[in-house]
Amino acid sequence: MSITLQGFRRTADSGTSQRTAIEETRTDKIFLIGVKIMLWIALILVALPLVYIVANSFSSPSAVSAGQVLLWPVEPSIRAYQEAFSDPLIMKGYLNSFIYAIGGTLISVTLTIAIAYPLSRRTFFGRNVIMSVLIFTMLFSGGLIPTYLVVQDLGMLNTRWAMVIPSAIGVWQVIIARTFFRSTIPEELYEAATIDGASDLRFLWSIVLPLSKPVIAVIALMYAIFQWNSYFDALIYLKDPSLYPLQIVLRNVLILNQFGGTGSQNLAQQLEQQQLANVLKYALIVISSLPVLIIYPFVARHFTKGVMVGAVKG
Amino acid sequence: MSATFEVKPAPAAPAPPAGPTVRKPPRTSRRTQAGRSLRRHWQLYLLVVVPLAYFVIFKYVPITNAVIAFKNYSPIKGPWGSDWVGFRNFELFFQNPVFWTLVKNTLLLSVYTVLASFPIPIILAIALNEIRNGRFKKIVQLVTYAPYFISTVVVVSMTILVLSPRLGFVNDAIGLFGVPAVDFLGRPDYFRHIYVWSDVWQTTGYSAVIYLAALSGIDPALHESARIDGASRLQRIRHVDLPGIMPTAVIILVLGVGNIMSIGFEKAFLLQNPLNTAQSEIIATYVYKTGLLNADFSMATAIGLFNSVINLFLLLGVNFAAKRITGNGLWS
């Protein structure tokens, strides 16, 4: 096909493939403009709330309470951030979230590889049965209470383990890792390693894992972000506030409005407290999303790959 | 896509064990094959033990625990020792006046979510696919993708803040047109719209990635020949792109419909307030309240089981229909 089109190819756009010299018709040009306008609208609709939150978080409490802020900070101030970072409850939540995210990710990635790798090997007997056993759990579950009973029986209630163990392995991540192993590690490589005397574990450790850094990064990021954002497990399994992850603290402050404000204040103080609470909400949203936002540009690229690996026929 | 959901009955013919040693002819029974594989690859089987134990303990034991839906659960006697009550919990639930409200709220919310969040990512992906210059496309993708990484708690609180009658910009905006401020979250009839559109806001960019992958898999020759035949952009989208992403779209739709009863608990729960429960109380939030707040474990399990079973049947039914109509299903 490309040969027939070669002669038509416009010289100017050497870089862009697929654009051939068959003239864009007028309707096509209009259509393309329509598409661009649509994408601009989508861009603005998604970005607007984000910009609004950030702008508010950097404004003065009184400006926020008066509803003056739209897209740019009014009377710029970092008062809310100072307040947030000096609040022991919020900082404790932050620390807990880091513990759960890092610990949980280590456990999850290890277990996921431990099951995904054997399932990718053709010589592993019963891999289809095991895969069905895994996938069935995506379709049907015992439900909230029966799971809660298991966690209770294991004595995990109100411990840090409850945050990382019951949600340790995601079937989707197993599928992604298995697909990757199967499509990138050739069987010949294994045969060669066996001749050199490598055992299965040795092969996994010295050859498969170093070759699989991209997929390990993808599933690690998926687990880490899942852990960082998870809130429901904490809600049902944890009672002790010193174990709470950031998301629970956030919910208490942001949605249930439980912040500061002791009863013995005069009216002016109460008003100031209320104004501060308003702007603090915006700052908290930014602070809690910060770690994710920092790694986001890096994450997005790999995530895209991961989604595609999972979506491609394996 | 489809092959990622291989639940085919195991085609019992793993390749003969690779290796330099003597190759036995492949016509051995499954049992001896298994034995040989186990002896040779015991390390692989060892690796699987802990993850499999995880699935047994945290996924399959709960399924057996669900027996308490048919019992009067007593914490002392345990799930298996408690007394049987048959279908009493189910009957009580069906007779409960709240039953129909719950089913209606859950179904409406789910159907609405599926209907809204199915076509929009496809439109976004096709639009992005039409733009061939780099930067603008990248920016749009990066920005629309971003909300997916924000936690549910934060998305919900953003929604609340943005829609707030006193602080939010939505009320400022409609105020410009002379519309008085509305307490969106205090009105039950707005709940579904808020739920669904904040969901669309959060997930569209992410879902579009899957369709972009499918679009990039379409043979460029198809587009080129369509162009030579004089097809406009719109015609190429209709006759090349859409058929090309059809299989992916069917899978996503089937999964979406299959999840129809298990609509996100977290978000509904977080968006809920005493004023909007008339439409925001769904089966999942009710299970949480019955089970963990009122400690009625048996009843909550029965309701949860009812939900899961309906969900499973919906998934199987839709998958069957999709396979009949389009030839694509989860297990193709």
Interface residues (C-beta under 8 A of the other chain):
Chain A: M1 L5 T16 S17 Q18 R19 T20 I22 T25 T27 D28 F31 L32 V35 K36 M38 L39 A42 L43 L45 V46 A47 P49 L50 Y52 I53 N56 V64 S65 G67 L70 L111 T112 A114 I115 Y117 P118 L119 R121 R122 T123 F124 F125 G126 R127 N128 V129 I130 M131 S132 V133 L134 I135 F136 T137 L139 F140 S141 G142 G143 L144 I145 P146 T147 Y148 L149 V150 L154 I165 P166 A168 I169 I175 T179 E187 Y190 E191 T194 I195 S199 D200 L201 L204 I225 W228 N229 S230 Y231 F232 I236 Q247 L250 R251 L254 I255 N278 K281 Y282 I285 S288 S289 V292 L293 Y296 P297 V299 A300 F303 T304 V307 M308 G310 A311 V312 K313 G314
Chain B: M1 S2 A3 T4 F5 E6 V7 K8 P9 A10 P11 P14 A15 P17 A18 G19 P20 Q33 A34 S37 L38 R40 H41 Q43 L44 Y45 L47 V48 V50 P51 L52 Y54 F55 I57 F58 K59 Y60 V61 P62 I63 T64 N65 A66 I68 P79 I123 L124 A127 L128 E130 I131 R132 N133 F136 I139 V140 L142 V143 T144 Y145 A146 P147 F149 I150 S151 T152 V153 V154 V156 S157 M158 I160 L161 V162 R166 L167 G168 F169 D172 W201 T204 G205 Y206 V209 I210 A213 A214 G217 P220 A221 H223 E224 S225 R227 I228 S232 R233 L234 T248 G258 F265 E266 L270 V287 Y288 G291 L292 F297 A300 T301 G304 L305 N307 S308 N311 L312 L315
